[in-house]
């Protein structure tokens, strides 16, 4: 058994998108900073609630993954379809889900978007294009391709994006979907959040392929590896992939290198990595980097503090709201089995 | 009215619904250019084009998942599984995804799709191409299951399935494909409701509740029991497995006092066990004698003609069971 060898820095981008060409303005980046911090604080609050025993089941936070979600939300239209894995709080919040309803859902409370029936692993809101987070690794990926197929059948301008982790790359359904999506030139973006651990096992211990974006090259699919912790890089890559998709040029596979700063799920013992490794990765995490980027652009620490204070208040309010919120009516246990 | 085959009835249902509703599309293996292994989808590619009649690679998980995604955003896919046994290849997509989607999203999403294809024994296809699968599906709330036995019911139920807002499993039996029956003229619209049984033969001595191909076997058995033993069997065609129309069964048993549930799939933990359990729970007072079920013995389906015939619970087994119940 060998220790996982993680590179000290984020691997350099190897393909098409090395440097952002569509640099965002400071005015565009400030709300993205706000959203990233909001996601971070919601996730941290949920972990605290889990530790205090208020959340049952499995909950997977995206601390460290925020750039993928926030870059995506800025790059796509609200009507574009999105599916994602059970690590999907960040995508939903970035697309505009109310933190109150999100936290209620995780706690199983009545004001949750799914009345507490879906919980942490099944974030969904069709009005925001959120067509379901999924509890089965990889299962949401053909759904997004099917939504892209629907858009193509209807002749619509919509596209679909699906998020999954490095662990999903080894599910057969992924490769079935890649093949059909490329063959039929479907308007879909496959975004792999490669945090380098498939649940608790480093992919280096189980994968025959080290650069995941190379998998789809056999299908002839456009693919690239990017710095998934730089929100501008993510924004740029998804913007270009979306333009290709809308132009009928077919799918794009984006491997965004990232790192999960918290455990795989609440309660993860994290015996598979050292505190030093996590500490080392903090230098590359997306929120700290955007913070520094904004300071470098002349935004004052005071202004950023103000944004953070507002977010702290909003998240605390949402947590308080959710803790006080009522449980669902028990009659709801029997509803929504069939659509009538 | 005219006589058509079961295959023709399904083909007409698909064509008429595709003409009526542009959201309906077909996806599956060899369904377009080839017209389907059993020719069920023949000539549909020519009329509706490649956008709506989609030939897939052999990727059941992938195309089942894509159909679910398309349904989640409002299209109405009809997915063909070439052999119903292949549902196991894409079981996650059917059961964890399609069946549960409406519930686990608190009603925000729904999956209006049909999964159709042929199943069953009798043609010597062996263990992996002959299973009858309804009981597994019946374990998953959220999905409806229909299994017609006549061309009329097949067309009417398939139209209902396509118009339903939920995933519907539509089971065709390979032994039914070339059977013929009355069908209203093409273009004369009618539907058969999901979840409604139909009495296919009236009788006074014993009720057989069944569906799919064993319905035809039960009807033949009933004729022979009448001719040979003077026994008058009533045959209830359940037509749907989920939801199960027990009211029609109870109405029949109120008359006959005896109930035998028959299906080709495994007797163990099957729909017959469910039907018998329900009558004991809900209406035991209707029974003059113990209710029974008849299904296949615990074995896979073999290829050899004599071994397959031995196992399939068809006419002779039905007759023997009825006689033992009336001793």
Contacts between the chains, C-beta under 8 A, distances in Angstrom:
chain1	res1	chain2	res2	distance
A	81	B	73	6.5
A	83	B	69	7.5
A	112	B	106	7.5
A	113	B	106	6.8
A	113	B	108	6.9
A	114	B	104	6.8
A	114	B	105	5.2
A	114	B	106	3.2
A	114	B	107	7.9
A	114	B	108	6.4
A	115	B	106	4.2
A	115	B	107	7.9
A	116	B	106	7.7
A	117	B	103	6.3
A	117	B	104	5.7
A	117	B	105	7.5
A	117	B	106	4.8
A	118	B	104	4.8
A	118	B	105	5.8
A	118	B	106	6.3
A	122	B	104	5.0
A	122	B	105	6.5
A	124	B	105	4.6
A	124	B	108	5.4
A	124	B	109	6.4
A	125	B	108	6.9
A	126	B	108	5.7
A	126	B	109	6.5
A	131	B	69	7.5
A	131	B	72	5.7
A	131	B	73	7.0
A	131	B	109	6.8
A	132	B	72	7.3
A	132	B	101	7.2
A	132	B	105	6.5
A	132	B	109	6.2
A	134	B	97	7.6
A	135	B	96	7.6
A	136	B	92	5.7
A	136	B	96	5.4
A	136	B	97	7.4
A	139	B	65	6.7
A	139	B	92	5.9
A	139	B	93	6.7
A	139	B	96	6.8
A	139	B	97	5.8
A	141	B	65	7.4
A	142	B	61	7.1
A	142	B	62	5.3
A	142	B	63	7.7
A	142	B	64	7.5
A	142	B	65	2.6
A	142	B	66	4.8
A	142	B	68	7.3
A	142	B	69	6.2
A	142	B	93	7.1
A	143	B	65	5.9
A	143	B	66	7.5
A	143	B	68	5.8
A	143	B	69	3.5
A	143	B	72	6.4
A	143	B	97	7.4
A	144	B	69	6.2
A	145	B	62	7.8
A	145	B	65	7.5
A	145	B	66	5.1
A	145	B	69	6.4
A	146	B	65	6.5
A	146	B	66	3.5
A	146	B	67	6.1
A	146	B	68	6.2
A	146	B	69	2.5
A	146	B	70	4.2
A	146	B	71	7.6
A	146	B	72	7.5
A	146	B	73	7.9
A	147	B	69	4.7
A	147	B	70	6.7
A	147	B	72	6.9
A	147	B	73	4.9
A	148	B	69	8.0
A	149	B	66	5.7
A	149	B	69	7.3
A	149	B	70	5.4
A	150	B	69	7.2
A	150	B	70	4.2
A	150	B	73	4.9
A	150	B	74	7.1
A	150	B	75	4.8
A	151	B	73	7.8
A	152	B	51	7.6
A	153	B	25	6.2
A	153	B	51	5.4
A	153	B	52	6.9
A	153	B	70	7.4
A	153	B	75	6.5
A	154	B	75	7.8
A	160	B	69	7.8
A	172	B	61	6.4
A	173	B	61	4.1
A	173	B	62	5.7
A	173	B	65	6.1
A	173	B	92	7.8
A	173	B	93	7.6
A	176	B	57	7.3
A	176	B	59	3.5
A	176	B	61	5.7
A	176	B	62	2.8
A	176	B	63	7.6
A	177	B	59	7.9
A	177	B	62	4.9
A	177	B	65	6.9
A	177	B	66	7.0
A	179	B	57	6.2
A	179	B	59	6.9
A	179	B	62	7.4
A	180	B	56	6.7
A	180	B	57	6.6
A	180	B	59	6.6
A	180	B	62	5.7
A	180	B	63	6.9
A	180	B	66	6.8
A	183	B	57	7.7
A	335	B	107	7.1
A	336	B	102	5.4
A	336	B	103	4.9
A	336	B	105	7.8
A	336	B	106	6.0
A	336	B	107	4.1
A	337	B	102	7.2
A	337	B	103	5.6
A	337	B	141	4.9
A	337	B	142	5.8
A	338	B	102	6.9
A	338	B	141	7.8
A	338	B	142	6.6
A	338	B	144	7.5
A	338	B	165	8.0
A	338	B	166	5.1
A	339	B	102	5.5
A	339	B	107	7.3
A	339	B	110	4.2
A	339	B	112	7.8
A	339	B	165	4.2
A	339	B	166	5.6
A	340	B	165	7.8
